[in-house]
Amino acid sequence: MSTGLLACVALLGALAGLAAPRAARHFTAPLAPRVAGTAPNAPRVAGTAPNAVRDAGPTPRVVGATPGAVRVAGAVPSAGWGAAAGAVAFAGLAAALGADPVLPVLLVLAAVGLVLALVDLACLRLPDPLVGAAALVAAVGLTGVAAAAGSPGRLLGAVAGAALCFACHVVLAVLPGSRLGFGDVKLAAVLGLPLGWLGGSSLALGLLLPHLLHGVLVLVLLVAGRVRRDTPLPLGPALLTGAWLAALAA
């Protein structure tokens, strides 16, 4: 791919990244915790501050929160970070795949992936509408490329990749003490479609790299004292980054 065309693709990625934080805020769930023992819509006592909590005993426990865990609501990174990530993601795919007909499909998936990563970073969620949109892009796009190229075998490889990624992550999700959510499982299955299309080596890397990246990140944060062992951390960005790196190695 020529330098000029590569620059155009990078610019397109930067524009997608600029739009990603705004799109992510539409899917960011508020994390306002409810205090144990209080009714969801309990009336406020006259004369108290709107958000005051009267406590005559121990510190109230937050329902549904892991002990010691801290979750920040709405912490979607700025548009500048999104633009940089989009430019790098798009340029990397374009440089690795060149004129491969599957490139447009992967670029659209990367754009949806940027939004998914931002939402997961902000509120530890991978919304079904976004994961479903990524699945639709992958399924329709890869089917179209297979039909145009006359290569149904690669489409079968994509389906096999999705099935393998789904099965492996279901096993990880049901292990005792696992913190893998089924949003992560569904996203892994979607990412298995393009990874299976690209081949066995890409699929193997796409299965291994996300957990390696996530493990290294957790270790660094633990050593730096930024998190505790029971602090929930998003896996979605690692799944997406690992799949992107695996695509670059195709």
C-alpha positions, 0 to 999 in steps of 0.5 A, spaced: 500 500 500 502 506 498 504 511 503 499 516 501 493 511 501 496 509 508 496 516 510 488 516 508 486 510 512 490 513 518 486 519 517 480 515 517 481 511 523 483 518 527 476 520 525 473 514 527 477 515 534 474 522 535 467 520 534 468 513 539 468 517 545 461 520 544 458 514 541 461 510 548 457 515 552 451 513 549 452 506 552 456 508 559 451 505 564 451 509 571 455 506 576 451 509 582 451 504 588 445 503 592 447 502 600 445 495 603 439 496 607 435 502 604 429 501 599 431 503 592 427 509 592 427 511 599 424 518 601 429 523 604 429 525 611 427 533 611 433 537 613 438 532 610 443 534 604 440 531 598 446 525 598 447 525 605 447 518 608 446 517 616 450 512 619 449 509 626 453 503 625 458 500 621 460 503 614 454 501 609 456 496 604 455 497 597 450 492 594 453 488 588 460 491 589 467 487 590 470 488 597 475 494 596 473 495 589 473 502 586 469 503 580 469 510 576 463 511 572 463 515 566 471 515 565 471 515 558 478 517 555 478 524 551 477 524 543 484 525 543 486 519 545 481 516 541 483 519 535 490 516 536 488 509 537 484 509 531 489 512 527 494 507 529 489 501 529 487 503 522 494 504 519 496 498 522 491 493 519 492 497 512 500 496 512 499 489 514 493 487 509 495 491 504 489 490 498 486 484 501 479 485 500 477 483 507 481 490 509 474 494 509 471 489 514 476 489 519 476 497 519 469 497 520 470 492 526 476 496 529 471 502 529 466 498 533 471 495 537 474 502 539 467 504 542 467 497 545 473 498 549 471 505 551 465 503 554 468 497 558 474 502 560 468 506 563 463 502 566 466 494 565 460 493 560 460 490 553 453 492 551 449 487 547 447 492 541 455 494 540 457 486 540 451 485 536 453 490 531 460 487 531 457 480 529 453 483 524 459 487 520 463 480 521 458 475 518 455 480 513 462 482 511 466 476 511 460 472 507 460 478 502 468 477 501 467 470 500 462 470 495 466 475 491 472 471 491 469 464 491 472 462 497 467 458 501 472 455 505 475 461 508 468 462 511 468 455 514 474 457 517 471 463 520 465 460 523 470 454 526 474 460 529 468 463 532 466 456 535 473 455 538 473 462 541 466 461 544 468 454 547 474 456 550 472 462 553 465 459 556 470 454 559 474 460 562 468 463 565 465 457 568 471 456 572 471 457 580 473 464 581 473 466 574 471 474 573 470 473 566 463 475 564 459 473 558 460 479 555 467 477 554 465 471 552 460 473 546 466 478 544 471 473 543 466 469 539 465 475 534 473 476 534 474 469 532 470 470 526 476 474 522 481 471 526 479 464 523 478 467 516 485 469 517 488 462 519 490 458 524 496 462 526 492 468 527 487 464 531 492 461 536 495 468 537 488 471 538 486 466 543 493 467 547 495 474 546 489 478 550 490 474 556 497 475 556 496 482 555 491 482 561 495 478 566 501 483 565 497 489 566 494 486 572 501 485 575 504 491 573 498 495 576 498 490 583 506 492 583 504 499 582 499 499 588 494 502 583 489 496 584 488 490 589 487 483 588 479 484 588 479 490 584 475 488 577 478 490 571 475 490 564 478 484 559 474 487 553 480 492 551 485 486 551 481 482 547 480 487 542 488 489 542 490 481 542 485 480 536 488 486 532 495 484 534 494 477 531 491 480 525 497 484 524 501 478 524 497 474 519 
